């Protein structure tokens, strides 16, 4: 028994060495097409691009900001400042004129200066530059971590898409082969009907056998129609994943030439989920929360900025050396009291960090459990496939013996129908179990993140 099993495995490995390269190439081409065209993946890439622009925006906050601003206003009325220049200086000027016998000193009128300017403008170019701002530094670091996080999100979906594309492809192949099995069964059923009609014409058959043959033909035809519909549905879903025309043909050049024997190796070589992008993404989430805690704890760090104004201001839209000006300055902000809101925010961010760490630990355990479950599922499907191969060998031999016996008059027609149905069922079971193994392989490949994604 052990020797026979080794021979079967050697045969399967030899088949794999011939056909796996072509099979893997076809699948890789479909996966690459899905990477290019899948709509959800395009949305993930857009989110990544947005995160990259957010990082560029955070970096730009460290650069100087230059802005032009201008204002114009005019007013009348309001408060005035009286300046009694005439009352103060005219007596003096009059005395001077008498002493000098001249009119060199003119008389002055009292003045009144309004607080509100008339036809006044102020135009300036202001340049500002942050000198010390811990929030900008931490926001830039968080933006960098979010870019990395979005990159992992893209990889996570790519791995899921690889599994979905492979599973959909195997389902399509399974449906195609089911059609072939039912077509073969239909040919046998029609041949049984023809034989029974000839026997009835020759006086050696029974009308009941002819009726049963016709019923069997219709039954197989119904199964064939259902199988053909399954092919259509499988093709629709596969083309949907690749975002292409629903009627697009699918390359099935390597039907029945699969990598089934990879199961034997993977059943003894268990890899845990240490390389999963989900864990790396959660590590980034923890890092983001750590940065947020650090930023919130630095609420008391002063913020210092500088500014330079180059402008002109005057009444009457004059522009000359007297109206032009420049101004330099520093701005310092030091928080003193804010009702303990900053300390409350720090405690909230501490809880967020703790929650993110717990979620990362839980997810790691769940992913390792998923790996073991996927391996157990692969082991079960592989054993079922091996069992179905033995069943198929027995059913094929039984069907041949019953057909010979029926033609020789030893076995009844009912026995031939039973043998044919058993043969068809087991042949379908072999195909189903084969693609179940391949789907289980794709699932284990997904859980262990072993597919190479460029």
Secondary structure, 3 states (H helix, E strand, C coil): CHHHHHHHHHHHHHHHHHHHHHHHHHHHHHHHHHHHHCHHHHHHHHHHHHHHHHHHHHHHCCCCEEEEEEEEECCCCCCEEEECHHHHHHHHHHHHHHHHCCCCCCCCCCEEEECCCCCEEEEEEEEEEEEECHHHHHHHHHHHHHHHHHHHHHHHHHHHHHHHHHHHHHHHHHHHHHHHHHHHHHHHHHHHHHHHHHHHHCCCCCHHHHHHHHHHHHHHHHHHHHHHHHHHHHHHHHHHHCCCCCCCCCCCCCCCCCCCCHHHHHCCCCCCHHHCHHHHHHHHHHHHHHHHHHHHHCCCCCEEEEEEEEEEEEECCCCCCCCEEEEEEEEEECCCCCCCHHHHHHHHHHHHHHHHHHHHHHHHHHHHHHHHHHHHHHHHHHHHHHHHHHHHHHHHHHHHHHHHHHHCCCCCHHHHHHHHHHHHHHHHHHHHHHHHHHHHHHHHHHHHCCCCCC
